[in-house]
Amino acid sequence: MTRYRWVAARKAEGFPITMACKVAEVSRQAFGDWKAKVAAGPSAAERAEAELVEEIRSIYDEFDGTYGEPRITEELARRGRQTNHKRVERLMRTHGIVGVHKPAKVRTTIPAEDAPPLPDLIGRRFTPGCPDVAWAGDITYIPTGEGWLYLASVLDLGSRRLLGYSMADHMRTELVADALTMAAGARGGATAGIIFHGDRGSQYLSGDYRRLVADLEMRQSVGRTGVCWDNSVAESFWSSLKRELVHRYRFPDRASARRAIFAWINRYNRLRLHSSLGYVPPIEWENHYRRPQVDLAA
């Protein structure tokens, strides 16, 4: 409660206005000016700021509380409202609108014994660019009331789009094979020459998986054991999933976790603004990238 509101409350209770102003350490003139301002209602600037706060809350709620200032500022711009990021930051702080924070990292890689001598064809060159030059895969796990749910992913390093994924109650080779098969299907089977980059886990270096990569005419690449930066795009994807979904909810069973992850992946590909893509969703980025090529072919 402000001092002026306190004085107004005392006045309503019958206390002398002069004494109430003295106790609150405000002048009668200042109190009178405040009353006149209240009676006149909010100014145009105050109304505009209130509308902006409501729009910020709407975006925050729409994306399940996962957006902080940078993405909210970009989403406002996409909706036609150009706003200084410092203003958005101030309003979010003032109104207690806080995005989720990064969780601690986890490791799931089980090094393969007698691993074949495969090269690192990526060399930490993870800058977005042409789609279908290189894909990256990894595995993580999600706790549920029934036990762990394991999730394998395949990301296009060029567009950051999640092309394929697979969920199961195990980490056997078929988990990562199913994710790669789904990714190949998303590209209509046109996989010849694409690099697949993963870690030195036993699933990715198994004979069955290497045969699948060969059948798809892809080139297999691996990072070093225990060096997360060699597959940092996949690690970043897991960080976003854990921060925005997994660490915020308790899943009673694997089925509920699957449904929530499916919805999050759909939002990630189609709606979520990706910072490395200039705050554009991956599928939208791919469409923009390919549009000039379509126009030239027309």
C-alpha positions in Angstrom: 0.0 0.0 0.0 1.4 3.4 -0.9 1.5 6.3 1.6 -1.3 8.0 -0.4 -3.6 5.0 -0.2 -2.8 4.7 3.5 -3.9 8.4 4.0 -7.1 7.8 2.0 -7.9 4.7 4.2 -7.4 6.8 7.4 -9.6 9.5 6.0 -12.3 7.0 5.2 -12.1 5.9 8.9 -12.7 9.4 10.0 -9.2 10.5 11.0 -8.3 14.2 10.3 -6.6 14.5 6.9 -3.9 16.9 8.2 -2.9 14.4 10.9 -2.9 11.4 8.5 -0.7 13.3 6.0 1.7 14.2 8.8 2.1 10.6 10.0 2.6 9.4 6.4 5.1 12.3 5.8 3.2 13.6 2.7 1.8 17.1 2.1 -1.9 17.8 1.7 -1.1 19.2 -1.7 0.6 16.0 -2.9 -2.2 13.9 -1.5 -4.7 16.1 -3.3 -2.8 15.7 -6.6 -2.8 11.9 -6.1 -6.6 11.9 -5.5 -7.1 13.9 -8.7 -4.9 11.5 -10.7 -6.8 8.5 -9.3 -10.1 10.1 -10.2 -9.0 10.8 -13.7 -8.1 7.1 -14.2 -5.0 5.6 -15.8 -3.1 7.7 -18.5 -2.7 6.5 -22.1 0.8 5.5 -21.3 -0.3 3.4 -18.3 -3.0 1.8 -20.3 -0.6 0.9 -23.1 1.8 -0.6 -20.5 -1.0 -2.6 -19.0 -1.9 -4.0 -22.4 1.8 -4.9 -23.1 2.0 -6.7 -19.7 -1.2 -8.7 -20.7 0.3 -9.6 -24.0 3.6 -10.7 -22.3 1.5 -12.9 -20.0 -0.4 -14.4 -22.9 2.8 -15.4 -24.7 4.3 -16.7 -21.4 1.2 -18.8 -20.8 1.0 -20.0 -24.4 4.5 -21.4 -24.2 3.9 -23.0 -20.8 6.0 -20.6 -18.9 9.2 -21.6 -20.8 10.0 -18.2 -22.5 12.3 -15.7 -20.9 12.8 -12.1 -22.0 14.7 -12.8 -25.3 12.1 -15.1 -26.8 9.2 -13.0 -25.5 10.7 -9.9 -27.1 11.1 -11.7 -30.4 7.6 -13.2 -30.3 6.2 -9.7 -29.6 8.0 -8.5 -32.7 6.6 -11.4 -34.8 3.1 -10.3 -33.7 3.7 -6.8 -34.8 4.8 -5.2 -31.5 8.3 -3.8 -31.7 9.4 -3.4 -28.0 12.8 -2.7 -26.4 14.1 -5.8 -24.7 15.0 -3.7 -21.6 11.4 -2.7 -21.3 10.2 -6.3 -21.6 12.8 -7.3 -19.0 11.7 -4.6 -16.6 8.0 -5.5 -16.9 8.6 -9.2 -16.5 10.7 -8.5 -13.4 8.1 -6.1 -11.9 5.2 -8.5 -12.5 7.0 -11.7 -11.5 7.0 -13.3 -14.9 10.1 -15.6 -14.9 11.2 -18.1 -17.5 12.5 -21.5 -16.5 16.3 -22.0 -15.9 18.8 -24.5 -17.1 18.9 -27.8 -15.2 22.1 -29.8 -14.4 23.4 -31.9 -17.2 23.3 -35.7 -17.2 25.3 -38.4 -19.1 23.8 -41.5 -20.7 26.7 -42.6 -22.9 27.9 -46.2 -22.2 31.2 -46.5 -24.1 31.4 -49.4 -26.5 34.2 -51.9 -26.0 36.5 -52.5 -28.9 34.9 -49.5 -30.7 35.7 -49.3 -34.5 38.0 -46.4 -35.6 35.4 -44.0 -36.9 36.3 -40.4 -37.6 34.8 -37.1 -36.4 33.5 -35.6 -39.6 31.9 -32.6 -37.8 34.7 -31.1 -35.8 32.3 -29.0 -33.7 31.2 -27.1 -36.8 27.6 -26.6 -35.6 26.7 -23.3 -37.2 23.2 -23.5 -38.8 23.2 -23.8 -42.6 22.1 -26.1 -45.4 19.7 -28.9 -44.2 20.5 -32.5 -44.8 24.3 -32.1 -44.8 24.7 -33.5 -41.3 22.4 -35.0 -38.6 23.2 -35.6 -34.9 21.8 -38.2 -32.6 21.8 -38.8 -28.8 20.0 -40.5 -26.0 18.5 -39.2 -22.7 16.2 -40.5 -20.0 13.1 -39.2 -18.3 11.9 -40.4 -14.9 8.4 -41.7 -14.5 6.3 -43.5 -11.9 6.9 -46.7 -13.9 10.7 -46.2 -14.2 12.9 -44.6 -16.8 11.7 -43.7 -20.2 14.6 -43.5 -22.7 14.4 -41.1 -25.6 16.6 -41.1 -28.7 16.7 -38.1 -31.1 18.0 -37.2 -34.6 18.4 -33.5 -35.3 19.3 -31.8 -38.5 22.4 -29.7 -37.7 21.6 -27.3 -40.5 18.0 -26.3 -39.4 17.9 -27.7 -35.8 14.7 -29.5 -36.7 14.0 -32.8 -34.8 13.6 -35.2 -37.7 13.3 -38.5 -35.8 12.8 -39.7 -32.3 12.0 -42.9 -30.4 10.9 -43.7 -26.9 11.2 -47.0 -25.0 11.9 -48.6 -21.6 15.3 -49.7 -22.7 18.5 -48.3 -24.3 19.1 -51.1 -26.8 20.2 -50.5 -30.4 16.7 -50.6 -31.8 15.9 -47.4 -29.8 18.4 -45.3 -31.8 17.7 -47.3 -35.0 14.0 -46.4 -34.8 14.8 -42.7 -34.4 17.1 -42.8 -37.5 14.5 -44.7 -39.5 11.9 -42.1 -38.6 14.3 -39.2 -39.6 14.9 -40.9 -43.0 11.2 -41.2 -43.5 10.7 -37.5 -42.7 13.1 -36.7 -45.6 11.4 -39.2 -48.0 14.4 -41.6 -47.8 16.7 -39.1 -49.5 19.7 -39.7 -47.1 22.6 -40.6 -49.4 25.8 -38.7 -48.4 24.3 -37.2 -45.2 26.7 -37.4 -42.2 25.2 -39.0 -39.1 27.1 -37.8 -36.0 26.8 -39.4 -32.6 28.8 -40.4 -29.6 30.9 -43.5 -28.9 28.0 -45.3 -27.1 27.6 -49.0 -27.6 24.2 -48.4 -29.4 25.7 -46.2 -32.1 28.7 -48.4 -32.7 26.9 -51.7 -32.8 27.0 -53.8 -35.9 23.3 -53.5 -36.5 23.3 -49.7 -36.3 26.3 -49.4 -38.6 24.6 -51.6 -41.1 21.5 -49.3 -41.0 23.7 -46.2 -41.6 25.3 -48.0 -44.5 22.0 -49.1 -46.0 20.8 -45.5 -45.9 24.1 -44.5 -47.7 25.0 -42.2 -44.9 28.4 -41.4 -43.5 28.9 -42.2 -39.8 30.8 -39.7 -37.6 31.6 -39.9 -33.8 32.8 -37.5 -31.2 35.2 -38.3 -28.4 34.2 -40.3 -25.3 33.1 -38.0 -22.5 33.4 -34.8 -24.4 29.9 -33.3 -24.6 31.0 -30.3 -26.8 31.6 -32.8 -29.6 27.8 -33.2 -29.8 26.8 -29.9 -28.3 23.7 -29.4 -30.5 22.1 -32.6 -29.3 23.2 -31.7 -25.7 21.5 -28.3 -26.1 18.3 -29.9 -27.3 18.2 -32.1 -24.2 18.9 -29.1 -22.0 15.8 -27.3 -23.5 13.6 -30.4 -23.1 14.6 -30.9 -19.5 14.4 -27.3 -18.6 11.1 -26.6 -20.3 9.3 -29.9 -19.6 10.9 -32.8 -17.7 12.1 -30.9 -14.6 8.8 -29.1 -14.2 6.3 -32.0 -14.1 6.0 -35.4 -12.5 4.9 -38.2 -14.9 2.9 -41.1 -13.2 3.7 -43.5 -16.1 5.6 -43.7 -19.4 2.4 -43.1 -21.4 1.8 -39.7 -19.9 5.5 -38.8 -20.4 5.3 -39.9 -24.0 2.2 -37.6 -24.6 3.9 -34.6 -23.0 7.1 -35.1 -24.9 5.3 -35.6 -28.2 3.4 -32.2 -27.6 6.7 -30.5 -26.7 8.5 -31.8 -29.8 5.6 -30.6 -32.0 5.9 -27.1 -30.4 9.7 -27.1 -30.7 9.6 -27.8 -34.4 6.7 -25.6 -35.4 6.4 -22.8 -32.9 9.3 -22.4 -30.5 11.7 -19.6 -31.4 15.2 -20.9 -31.8 17.9 -18.5 -30.8 20.6 -19.9 -33.1 18.2 -19.5 -36.1 17.6 -15.8 -35.4 14.5 -16.6 -33.3 12.6 -18.6 -35.9 11.1 -22.1 -35.5 13.0 -24.9 -37.3 10.3 -25.8 -39.8 9.7 -22.2 -40.6 13.5 -21.7 -41.1 13.7 -24.7 -43.4 10.8 -23.3 -45.5 12.5 -19.9 -45.8 15.7 -21.6 -46.7 14.2 -23.7 -49.5 11.9 -21.1 -50.9 14.5 -19.4 -53.1 15.4 -22.8 -54.6 11.7 -23.5 -55.3 11.3 -20.1 -57.0 14.4 -20.7 -59.2 13.1 -24.1 -60.3 9.6 -22.7 -61.1 
